[in-house]
Every structure is written in structure tokens, then in C-alpha cells.
Amino acid sequence: MTQAADTHARYPTLSGGQYAFFFDVDGTLAAIQSRPEAVFIPEQVIAQLQQLSALSQGALALVSGRPIEQLDALAAPWYGPAAGVHGC
């Protein structure tokens, strides 16, 4: 996301509370790694998460099979809703 809300008038406004965003971590926000502890979310992606979270009034959550504590560490300094340890 590159300032989409500011540069593209055709996109709907995100501040109206009509949208919520749910992002998987491994394989979506972060590349799959050979060892789970080697996974990281690139700084640019974290910055974009922060921007989208602000534009959507906090309606953004991370979803993962990882524990929430790991999600918090991976997404720092962004902090927000998360659903962890899903699946079996």
C-alpha cells in the first residue's frame, strides 16, 4: 500500500467504519522460512499495517497458528487485535 487512500480518489474511504482487515502472517505478511523462529515481517509491511490500521480506525487484525505473544513480537511496534493458535 503506497498512500492509496491519499492518491487514488477511486478507492473508498477507510474511515467510515465499513471495512475490517484480517491478515494471515506466515506466507502472507511474512515469507515462509525453513525454521519458524526465522520468520519476520518486513519493516515496510509493518509500516503499511500501521497506516491501514489508522485509516480503518483500528479495524485490522492478525490471524495465525502462532501464539499471540509471537504475533505481537513479529508485528512490533504495531500492536492490535490478533487471533492466534488456530487450527490443529
Sequence and secondary structure as in RCSB ss.txt:
>XXXX:A:sequence
MTQAADTHARYPTLSGGQYAFFFDVDGTLAAIQSRPEAVFIPEQVIAQLQQLSALSQGALALVSGRPIEQLDALA
APWYGPAAGVHGC
>XXXX:A:secstr
  SHHHH TTS  STTS   EEEETBTTTB   SSGGG    HHHHHHHHHHHHHTTT EEEE SS HHHHHHHH
TT    EE S   
